[in-house]
Amino acid sequence: MSRLGNLGARLYRGEVGYDFIRNRKIWYGVSILITITAIIGVAVGGLRMGIEFQGGAVFTTDTKAKISTAQATDVATEASGHLAIVQELGNGGLRIQITEVDTAKANEIKETLSDELGIPADEINADLVGPSWGEQIANKAWTGLAVFMVLVVIYLAIAFEWRMAVAALIALIHDITITVGVYALVGFEVTPGTVIGLLTILGYSLYDTVVVFDSLKEGQKDITKQTRFTYSEIANRSINSTLVRSINTTVVALLPVAGLLFIGGGVFGAGMLNDISLSLFVGLAAGAYSSIFIATPLVADLKERDPQMKALKKRVLAKRAAAAAKGESPEDEAPVEPREDAATAGSAGTAIGRPRSHGRTPGKR
């Protein structure tokens, strides 16, 4: 068995592990910092909306121009009075994109480009895009997002419980905010491809979250009938048992997206590939992060406020404290939850996730 496979098996059995729940405040702080940075980026720099949303004109040439993209940018910007975006096409032609241009202005710009680029006017194709079309796309995207969120909350509330639905919703909002913030910070255009990418990452993010929730749902069966683990400890074991699976699926998904972003977009200069792949790359990474460090710890925080879970925690800690006072190490003793009120448990138990001295696998009843 490979090292990663062996580690996954040990994580699943609870022999090793990282205490995600105990250190949740650190990860909450990291997420808050990243989210604030993203919001500031959007508020200060704003989103660079593509021509599909603002309206304007797109000029394309079928033959190779005799000037560079930088020179074409200067010519188009001066002719239109607006910042032009110029890309070199695979056939050597140019794609010149200018926002807020009407039909009369487009014809004037076309003539200027023809003179300056040395290309006959009939070999320059001009396409006008109205802002109403982009507005329709944006409205439909917001509608689709709202419907998706509502359906997700309803499904998770029925399949699991309302606390998990709330945690998953917060994680999804977290992922979208970070992705949008990255677009604002790096200055990539927001196009219909970006919208498609944003809607796609929601499914990936939700998938990772549901995998952990399903493990947690299985682990919390008859939880109040035992005095070995608190809810937070079971939640932590659920994260660790699915950790390698989450990492594997995320890496496998990120590899082709990274190829699109860094090779297809960076090397070959494919514009729309950048729009789609950046949102997918950032969203997939943020989704994997939120399912592990945000969603499940939030569920544990909400669940620990339940009177039954509070009573369970008191029973678990009292039993451990009693065992520690007697110097005993019963087989059904669980590791002490590393919280402030767990100090009364003394030195009973071992660190969470470590194998016990009596040889039994932690977590088996």
C-alpha positions as CSV (number, residue, x, y, z in Angstrom):
1,M,0.0,0.0,0.0
2,S,1.2,3.5,-0.8
3,R,2.1,5.9,1.9
4,L,-0.9,8.1,1.1
5,G,-3.2,5.0,1.1
6,N,-1.8,3.9,4.4
7,L,-2.3,7.3,5.8
8,G,-5.8,7.4,4.6
9,A,-6.5,4.0,6.3
10,R,-5.0,5.2,9.5
11,L,-7.0,8.4,9.4
12,Y,-10.2,6.4,8.7
13,R,-9.5,4.2,11.7
14,G,-8.7,7.1,14.0
15,E,-5.2,6.1,14.6
16,V,-3.8,9.5,13.5
17,G,-5.4,12.8,12.9
18,Y,-5.4,16.5,13.1
19,D,-7.7,18.3,15.5
20,F,-9.6,20.5,13.1
21,I,-12.4,21.3,15.6
22,R,-10.0,22.4,18.3
23,N,-8.2,24.8,15.9
24,R,-11.3,26.0,14.2
25,K,-10.9,29.6,15.4
26,I,-7.6,29.8,13.6
27,W,-9.3,28.7,10.3
28,Y,-12.3,31.0,11.0
29,G,-9.8,33.9,11.3
30,V,-8.0,32.9,8.1
31,S,-11.3,32.7,6.2
32,I,-12.5,36.1,7.6
33,L,-9.2,37.7,6.6
34,I,-9.4,36.3,3.1
35,T,-13.1,37.3,2.8
36,I,-12.4,40.8,3.9
37,T,-9.5,41.1,1.4
38,A,-11.9,39.9,-1.3
39,I,-14.6,42.4,-0.4
40,I,-12.1,45.2,-0.3
41,G,-10.8,44.2,-3.7
42,V,-14.3,44.3,-5.2
43,A,-15.2,47.6,-3.4
44,V,-11.9,49.4,-4.4
45,G,-10.9,47.9,-7.7
46,G,-14.3,46.7,-8.8
47,L,-15.0,43.9,-11.3
48,R,-13.8,44.3,-14.8
49,M,-17.0,43.5,-16.6
50,G,-16.7,42.0,-20.1
51,I,-18.3,43.5,-23.2
52,E,-21.1,41.1,-22.9
53,F,-22.3,42.9,-19.8
54,Q,-21.4,46.5,-20.7
55,G,-22.2,46.5,-24.4
56,G,-19.8,47.7,-27.1
57,A,-18.1,46.5,-30.3
58,V,-15.7,43.6,-31.2
59,F,-13.5,44.0,-34.2
60,T,-11.7,41.0,-35.7
61,T,-9.2,40.8,-38.5
62,D,-8.7,37.6,-40.6
63,T,-5.2,38.4,-41.7
64,K,-2.1,39.1,-39.6
65,A,-1.7,42.7,-38.7
66,K,1.6,44.4,-39.3
67,I,1.6,46.0,-35.8
68,S,1.8,44.5,-32.4
69,T,-1.1,44.1,-29.9
70,A,0.3,47.0,-27.9
71,Q,0.3,49.3,-30.9
72,A,-3.2,48.2,-31.8
73,T,-4.3,48.9,-28.3
74,D,-3.1,52.4,-28.5
75,V,-4.7,53.0,-31.9
76,A,-8.1,51.5,-30.8
77,T,-8.1,53.4,-27.5
78,E,-7.3,56.7,-29.2
79,A,-9.9,56.2,-31.9
80,S,-12.7,55.2,-29.4
81,G,-11.9,57.2,-26.3
82,H,-12.3,54.0,-24.3
83,L,-9.7,51.4,-23.1
84,A,-9.4,48.8,-25.8
85,I,-8.6,45.1,-25.1
86,V,-6.6,43.5,-28.0
87,Q,-5.9,39.8,-28.3
88,E,-3.9,38.0,-31.0
89,L,-5.9,35.1,-32.6
90,G,-4.5,31.8,-33.6
91,N,-4.5,32.7,-37.3
92,G,-2.4,35.8,-36.6
93,G,-5.4,38.2,-36.7
94,L,-6.5,40.5,-33.9
95,R,-9.5,40.7,-31.7
96,I,-10.2,44.3,-30.6
97,Q,-12.8,44.7,-27.9
98,I,-14.1,48.2,-27.0
99,T,-17.0,48.9,-24.5
100,E,-19.7,51.5,-24.7
101,V,-19.6,51.9,-28.5
102,D,-22.8,52.5,-30.6
103,T,-23.2,51.8,-34.3
104,A,-22.1,55.2,-35.6
105,K,-19.0,55.2,-33.4
106,A,-18.2,51.6,-34.4
107,N,-18.1,52.5,-38.1
108,E,-15.8,55.4,-37.4
109,I,-13.5,53.2,-35.4
110,K,-13.5,50.6,-38.1
111,E,-12.3,53.1,-40.7
112,T,-9.6,54.4,-38.3
113,L,-8.4,50.8,-37.7
114,S,-8.3,50.1,-41.4
115,D,-6.1,53.1,-42.1
116,E,-3.8,52.6,-39.1
117,L,-3.5,48.8,-39.4
118,G,-3.2,48.8,-43.2
119,I,-6.0,46.3,-43.5
120,P,-8.9,46.8,-46.0
121,A,-12.1,47.8,-44.2
122,D,-14.0,44.9,-45.7
123,E,-11.6,42.5,-44.0
124,I,-12.4,43.9,-40.5
125,N,-15.5,42.3,-39.0
126,A,-17.4,44.4,-36.5
127,D,-19.9,42.9,-34.1
128,L,-22.0,45.1,-31.8
129,V,-23.2,43.8,-28.4
130,G,-26.0,45.5,-26.6
131,P,-25.9,45.9,-22.8
132,S,-29.4,44.5,-22.5
133,W,-28.2,41.1,-23.5
134,G,-25.6,41.0,-20.7
135,E,-28.2,42.2,-18.3
136,Q,-30.4,39.3,-19.2
137,I,-27.5,36.9,-18.6
138,A,-26.7,38.5,-15.3
139,N,-30.4,38.3,-14.1
140,K,-30.7,34.7,-15.1
141,A,-27.4,33.9,-13.4
142,W,-28.6,35.5,-10.1
143,T,-31.9,33.7,-10.4
144,G,-30.2,30.4,-11.0
145,L,-27.9,31.0,-8.0
146,A,-30.8,31.9,-5.7
147,V,-32.8,28.8,-6.8
148,F,-29.8,26.6,-6.3
149,M,-29.1,27.9,-2.8
150,V,-32.8,27.4,-1.8
151,L,-32.8,23.9,-3.1
152,V,-29.5,23.1,-1.4
153,V,-30.8,24.3,2.0
154,I,-34.0,22.4,1.6
155,Y,-32.3,19.2,0.6
156,L,-29.7,19.3,3.3
157,A,-32.3,20.1,6.0
158,I,-34.3,17.0,4.9
159,A,-31.4,14.7,4.3
160,F,-29.3,15.7,7.3
161,E,-30.5,18.6,9.6
162,W,-30.9,22.4,9.5
163,R,-27.6,23.0,11.2
164,M,-25.8,21.3,8.3
165,A,-27.9,23.2,5.8
166,V,-26.9,26.5,7.4
167,A,-23.2,25.5,7.5
168,A,-23.2,24.4,3.9
169,L,-24.9,27.7,2.8
170,I,-22.2,29.7,4.6
171,A,-19.5,27.6,3.0
172,L,-20.9,28.2,-0.4
173,I,-21.2,32.0,0.1
174,H,-17.6,31.9,1.4
175,D,-16.4,30.2,-1.8
176,I,-18.3,32.6,-4.1
177,T,-17.0,35.6,-2.3
178,I,-13.4,34.5,-2.5
179,T,-13.6,33.6,-6.2
180,V,-15.2,37.0,-7.0
181,G,-12.6,38.8,-4.9
182,V,-9.8,37.1,-6.8
183,Y,-11.3,38.3,-10.1
184,A,-11.3,41.8,-8.8
185,L,-7.7,41.6,-7.5
186,V,-6.1,40.1,-10.6
187,G,-8.2,42.1,-13.0
188,F,-9.6,39.3,-15.1
189,E,-12.7,40.0,-17.1
190,V,-16.1,38.8,-15.9
191,T,-17.7,37.1,-18.9
192,P,-20.5,34.6,-19.4
193,G,-17.7,32.0,-19.1
194,T,-17.0,33.3,-15.6
195,V,-20.7,32.9,-14.7
196,I,-20.6,29.3,-15.9
197,G,-17.5,28.7,-13.9
198,L,-19.0,30.1,-10.7
199,L,-22.2,28.0,-11.0
200,T,-20.1,24.9,-11.7
201,I,-17.9,25.3,-8.6
202,L,-20.9,25.3,-6.3
203,G,-21.5,21.6,-7.2
204,Y,-17.9,20.7,-6.5
205,S,-17.9,22.6,-3.2
206,L,-21.2,21.0,-2.1
207,Y,-20.0,17.5,-3.0
208,D,-17.0,17.7,-0.6
209,T,-19.2,19.1,2.1
210,V,-21.8,16.4,1.8
211,V,-19.2,13.6,1.9
212,V,-18.1,14.9,5.3
213,F,-21.6,15.4,6.5
214,D,-22.6,11.9,5.5
215,S,-19.7,10.5,7.6
216,L,-20.8,12.7,10.5
217,K,-24.4,11.6,10.2
218,E,-23.2,8.0,10.4
219,G,-20.9,8.6,13.3
220,Q,-23.5,10.4,15.5
221,K,-26.0,7.6,15.6
222,D,-27.1,6.9,19.2
223,I,-24.6,9.5,20.3
224,T,-26.4,10.2,23.5
225,K,-26.3,6.6,24.6
226,Q,-22.6,6.5,25.0
227,T,-20.1,8.4,27.1
228,R,-16.9,8.0,25.1
229,F,-17.0,11.0,22.7
230,T,-18.4,14.4,22.5
231,Y,-20.1,15.7,19.4
232,S,-17.1,17.8,18.4
233,E,-14.8,14.7,18.7
234,I,-17.0,12.7,16.4
235,A,-17.2,15.6,14.0
236,N,-13.4,15.8,14.0
237,R,-13.1,12.1,13.3
238,S,-15.5,12.4,10.4
239,I,-13.3,15.1,8.8
240,N,-10.1,13.0,9.3
241,S,-11.8,9.8,7.9
242,T,-12.7,11.6,4.7
243,L,-9.6,13.9,4.5
244,V,-7.6,11.9,2.0
245,R,-10.6,11.3,-0.2
246,S,-11.3,15.1,-0.3
247,I,-7.7,15.8,-1.1
248,N,-7.6,13.2,-3.9
249,T,-10.8,14.4,-5.6
250,T,-9.7,18.0,-5.4
251,V,-6.3,17.4,-6.8
252,V,-7.7,15.3,-9.7
253,A,-10.2,18.1,-10.5
254,L,-7.6,20.9,-10.2
255,L,-5.0,19.3,-12.5
256,P,-6.9,19.7,-15.8
257,V,-8.2,23.1,-14.7
258,A,-4.7,24.2,-14.0
259,G,-3.7,23.0,-17.5
260,L,-6.5,25.2,-19.0
261,L,-5.5,28.2,-16.8
262,F,-1.7,28.2,-17.0
263,I,-1.1,26.4,-20.3
264,G,-4.2,27.1,-22.4
265,G,-4.7,30.6,-21.1
266,G,-1.2,31.7,-20.1
267,V,0.9,30.2,-22.9
268,F,-1.5,30.3,-25.8
269,G,-3.4,33.4,-24.7
270,A,-6.8,31.8,-24.9
271,G,-9.1,34.5,-23.5
272,M,-12.3,32.6,-22.7
273,L,-10.3,29.7,-21.2
274,N,-8.9,32.2,-18.7
275,D,-12.4,33.4,-17.8
276,I,-13.7,29.8,-17.1
277,S,-10.6,28.2,-15.7
278,L,-9.7,30.9,-13.1
279,S,-13.2,30.7,-11.5
280,L,-13.0,26.9,-11.5
281,F,-9.4,26.8,-10.1
282,V,-10.1,29.3,-7.3
283,G,-13.5,27.9,-6.6
284,L,-12.4,24.2,-6.4
285,A,-9.6,25.1,-4.0
286,A,-11.8,27.3,-1.8
287,G,-14.5,24.6,-1.9
288,A,-12.2,21.9,-0.6
289,Y,-10.9,24.3,2.1
290,S,-14.4,25.3,3.3
291,S,-15.7,21.8,3.5
292,I,-12.9,20.8,5.8
293,F,-12.2,24.0,7.8
294,I,-15.5,25.8,7.8
295,A,-18.6,23.7,7.2
296,T,-18.1,20.9,9.7
297,P,-16.6,23.0,12.5
298,L,-19.6,25.3,12.1
299,V,-21.9,22.3,12.5
300,A,-20.0,21.3,15.6
301,D,-20.3,24.8,17.0
302,L,-24.1,24.9,16.4
303,K,-24.7,21.4,17.6
304,E,-22.7,21.8,20.9
305,R,-25.3,24.5,21.8
306,D,-28.0,21.8,21.9
307,P,-29.0,20.9,25.5
308,Q,-28.5,17.2,24.8
309,M,-25.0,17.7,23.5
310,K,-24.2,19.9,26.4
311,A,-25.4,17.2,28.8
312,L,-23.4,14.6,26.8
313,K,-20.3,16.6,27.1
314,K,-20.6,17.0,30.8
315,R,-21.1,13.2,31.2
316,V,-18.1,12.4,29.0
317,L,-15.8,14.9,30.9
318,A,-17.1,13.8,34.3
319,K,-16.4,10.1,33.4
320,R,-12.9,11.0,32.3
321,A,-12.2,13.1,35.4
322,A,-13.4,10.2,37.6
323,A,-11.2,7.7,35.8
324,A,-8.2,10.1,36.0
325,A,-8.8,10.6,39.8
326,K,-8.7,6.8,40.3
327,G,-5.6,6.4,38.0
328,E,-7.6,4.1,35.8
329,S,-7.6,3.8,32.0
330,P,-10.9,2.0,31.1
331,E,-11.2,0.6,27.6
332,D,-14.1,2.8,26.8
333,E,-12.3,6.0,27.8
334,A,-12.1,8.6,25.1
335,P,-9.5,11.3,24.5
336,V,-10.1,14.6,26.3
337,E,-11.6,17.3,24.2
338,P,-9.1,20.1,24.2
339,R,-11.3,22.9,25.5
340,E,-11.3,25.2,28.5
341,D,-13.8,23.1,30.5
342,A,-11.9,19.9,29.7
343,A,-9.2,20.8,32.1
344,T,-11.0,19.0,34.9
345,A,-10.2,15.7,33.1
346,G,-6.6,16.0,34.2
347,S,-4.2,13.7,32.3
348,A,-6.8,11.1,31.4
349,G,-6.8,9.9,27.8
350,T,-4.4,10.5,24.9
351,A,-4.4,13.2,22.2
352,I,-7.2,12.8,19.9
353,G,-6.5,10.5,17.0
354,R,-3.6,8.6,18.7
355,P,-3.8,4.8,19.2
356,R,-4.4,3.8,22.8
357,S,-2.0,1.8,24.9
358,H,-4.5,-1.1,25.3
359,G,-4.5,-1.7,21.5
360,R,-8.2,-1.1,20.7
361,T,-9.1,1.0,17.7
362,P,-10.5,4.3,18.9
363,G,-14.1,4.9,17.9
364,K,-15.2,1.2,18.0
365,R,-18.1,0.5,20.4
